[in-house]
């Protein structure tokens, strides 16, 4: 059986002493009920089986070293953090149709669109400009972008 994209991400970008945080189905369901939105199946399957990774600075260092036009992911949000971050940023300028699930090192958000009709597209919300852009066509593709980055030599 081949390695899932999130498992590969964990192997490449996380320290083995700090395993991913486990996620419970009921916690994801709580998020879905709160927003009357079904999280993408690919996201749910990955985080339920692998957990929420805590990447090291190696990912950011590699992106910077290779001068890639790509925002890093430094924090995968727990279900409680999904609600806290989404609600907090909606009070400022996060579009009401987005639900944050991860953040980069600058606090910008990666999100799913509640009005997407079931699409798993990953959106990037730039907190400084308020602009939203497509980061990837789906969660697996988004994770695979990071897995294709060559780790910088430290």
C-alpha positions in Angstrom: 0.0 0.0 0.0 1.4 3.4 -0.9 2.0 6.1 1.6 -0.7 8.8 1.9 0.2 12.4 1.1 -0.1 13.5 4.7 2.0 10.5 5.9 4.7 11.5 3.4 4.5 15.1 4.6 5.0 13.9 8.2 8.0 11.8 7.2 9.6 14.6 5.3 8.8 17.7 7.3 8.1 16.7 10.9 10.5 15.6 13.7 10.0 11.9 14.7 10.0 12.8 18.4 6.9 14.9 17.8 4.2 12.8 16.3 1.0 14.3 14.8 -1.8 15.2 17.2 -4.7 12.8 16.9 -8.1 14.0 15.8 -11.5 12.5 16.6 -14.3 12.1 14.2 -16.7 13.6 16.7 -14.6 16.8 16.9 -14.7 17.2 13.1 -18.4 16.6 13.1 -18.7 19.4 15.7 -17.0 21.8 13.2 -19.2 20.6 10.4 -22.4 21.2 12.4 -21.3 24.6 13.6 -20.8 25.8 10.0 -23.5 23.6 8.3 -20.7 22.4 6.0 -19.1 19.0 5.3 -15.3 19.2 5.4 -13.7 17.6 2.3 -13.5 13.8 2.6 -9.8 13.8 1.6 -9.0 16.1 4.4 -11.1 14.2 7.0 -9.6 10.8 5.9 -6.0 12.1 6.1 -6.3 13.9 9.5 -8.2 11.0 11.1 -5.7 8.4 10.0 -2.5 10.4 10.3 -3.3 13.3 12.7 -2.3 16.9 12.6 1.3 17.4 11.7 3.5 19.9 13.4 6.1 20.7 10.8 9.6 21.9 11.7 11.2 25.1 10.3 12.9 22.9 7.7 9.9 23.3 5.4 10.0 27.1 5.6 13.8 27.1 5.3 13.6 24.9 2.1 11.0 27.2 0.6 13.1 30.3 1.3 16.4 28.6 0.2 14.8 27.4 -3.1 13.1 30.9 -3.6 9.8 29.2 -4.2 6.6 31.3 -4.7 4.8 29.1 -2.1 3.4 29.9 1.3 4.6 27.4 3.9 2.3 25.6 6.3 3.5 25.8 9.8 0.3 24.9 11.8 -2.5 22.5 11.1 -5.4 23.6 13.2 -7.2 21.3 15.7 -11.0 21.3 15.5 -11.2 23.8 18.4 -8.6 26.0 16.7 -10.5 25.8 13.4 -13.5 27.4 15.2 -11.4 29.9 17.2 -9.3 31.1 14.2 -12.2 31.2 11.8 -14.4 33.1 14.2 -11.6 35.5 15.2 -10.6 36.3 11.6 -14.2 36.6 10.4 -14.6 39.4 12.9 -11.8 41.2 11.1 -11.8 40.4 7.4 -11.9 36.7 6.6 -14.7 36.1 4.1 -17.7 34.5 5.8 -17.7 31.5 3.4 -14.2 30.4 4.4 -13.3 27.9 7.2 -9.6 28.0 8.2 -7.8 24.7 8.8 -4.1 25.6 8.7 -1.8 28.6 8.8 1.6 29.7 7.5 4.4 31.1 9.6 3.0 34.7 9.1 -0.5 33.8 10.3 -2.1 33.7 6.9 -4.7 31.0 6.6 -5.5 28.0 4.4 -9.2 27.4 4.2 -12.1 25.5 2.6 -15.0 27.3 1.0 -18.4 26.5 2.5 -20.1 27.6 -0.7 -18.0 25.4 -3.0 -20.7 22.7 -3.5 -18.5 20.0 -2.1 -15.2 21.0 -3.8 -12.1 20.3 -1.8 -10.2 23.3 -3.2 -7.7 24.8 -0.7 -7.8 28.6 -0.5 -5.1 30.9 0.8 -6.2 34.0 2.8 -3.5 36.8 3.0 -4.3 38.5 6.3 -2.4 41.7 5.3 -4.1 42.3 1.9 -7.4 40.5 2.6 -7.0 38.7 -0.7 -8.0 35.1 -1.3 -6.4 33.0 -3.9 -6.5 29.3 -4.9 -3.6 27.3 -3.2 -4.5 23.9 -4.7 -7.4 22.1 -6.4 -7.8 19.8 -3.4 -6.3 18.9 0.0 -4.2 16.0 -1.3 -2.7 18.1 -4.1 -1.9 20.9 -1.6 0.0 18.5 0.6 1.8 16.9 -2.4 3.1 20.4 -3.3 5.1 20.3 0.0 6.2 16.7 -0.4 7.8 17.6 -3.8 10.1 20.2 -2.3 13.7 19.2 -1.9 14.7 19.6 1.7 17.5 22.2 2.0 20.8 21.1 3.4 21.3 22.4 6.9 
